[in-house]
Amino acid sequence: MKQALLVFLGGGLGSVLRYLISRPLNPLFHNFFLGTFLVNIIGCLLIGLFLGLSAKGNILNYNNTLFLATGFCGGFTTFSAFAFEKHSLLKDGDLLNFSIYMISSIGIGVLAVVLGLWIAKHI
């Protein structure tokens, strides 16, 4: 039960922070959802860092990892909003921005995870 509570609290914190970042940033560009993009990239970096630190075994314990990686990062990043925003670009026929946003989100997201793991390795 304690572990489920840790995930719940981390997820709530991540969701509120995502809201606070996305709400003012998403309207800045007509065809690019900057807030969602940033939280997903930051979330990728953080999950790489948290899981890298957890793998070291002496920095983050299992409960810390549940709170930070599963809870916080799970609540902070948002695949459902990402998918909906891609749908809206396709619906509008904006294939160029759809492609740029899709490729950059996935590509930079994977690179951010790798960077987070690299940072954790060198801490």
N, C-alpha and C positions, 0 to 999 in steps of 0.2 A: 504494500500500500504506500509506503514511503517513496518508493521509486516512481510510482504513478503520479504522486503529488509533485515530485521534482520535475517531471516532464510537463505536467500541467502548469506549474508556476513559470518554468522557463519558456514554454510556448506562449503564455499570456504576455510575458514581458517582451518577447520577440514580436508578437503581433502588434502590440501597442507601438513599439519603436518603428515597425514597418509602416504603420499608419501615419505616424508623425513625420516620417521621411517622404513617403509617397504622395501624401495629400498635397503638399505645396509644390513638389517638383514635377509631378505628372502633367499638369496643365501648361508647363513652360514651352513645350514644343508640340506642334499639332500632330505630327506623325511619329513621335518617339516618346515612349513612356519612361522618362529619365528616372523617376523615383523607383519604379519596379525594377528597372535595369540595375540601378545602383544597389538596391537591397539584395538582389540576387547575386551580384558580383561580390559584394561585401560578405554575404552569407557563405558563398563558396570559399572565400579566403578564410573566414572564421572556422568553418567546419574542417578545412584542411589543417588549420592550426590546432584546433581542439583535439581532433583525432590523432594528429601527430604527437601532441603532448601526452595524450592518453597512452599511445603505443610505447612511449618511453617508460611508462610504468611507475615513475616516481614523482610525477608532477600533478597529473589529474587522476583521481581514482574513478571507479565505476560510477558512483553517484554524481560526481562533478561532470563526467562525460554525458550522463543522461540529461542533466539539467542544461548544459551548454550546447551539446551537439544535437541531441534528439529533441529537447524542448525548445531552447532558444532559437537555434538555427531552423528547426522545423516550423516554428511560428513566424520567424523573421522573413524567411524566403517564401516565395509564393508562386508555385507552378500553375495554380489555377488562374490567377490573374494574368500571368505570362501567356497562357494558352488563350484566354479570352481576348487579350489585346492583340494577339496575332490574328485571331479570327476577325476582329474588327478591321484590321488592315486589309485582310483578304477580301472581306465583304465590300470594302470601299474600292477594291481593285488596285490597291497601292502595293504592287508586287516588289517594287524597288525597296521601299522602306521595310516591308515584311522581310525581305531577304537580308537586308543589312542588320536589322534588329535580331533576327533569328540566329544568323551566323555569329554576330558579335556576342550575343548573350551566351551561347553555348561555348564558343571558342574561348572567350575571355573568362567565362566561368570555370572551365577546366583548367586554364592557366592559373587562375586564382587559387584553386584547390592545391595545385602543385606548389605554388608559392607558399601557401600556408603550411604545407607539409615540410617544405625546405626551411622555413623560419623555425618551425618546431624542432627540427633536427639540429639546428644550430643554437638553440637556447641552452 
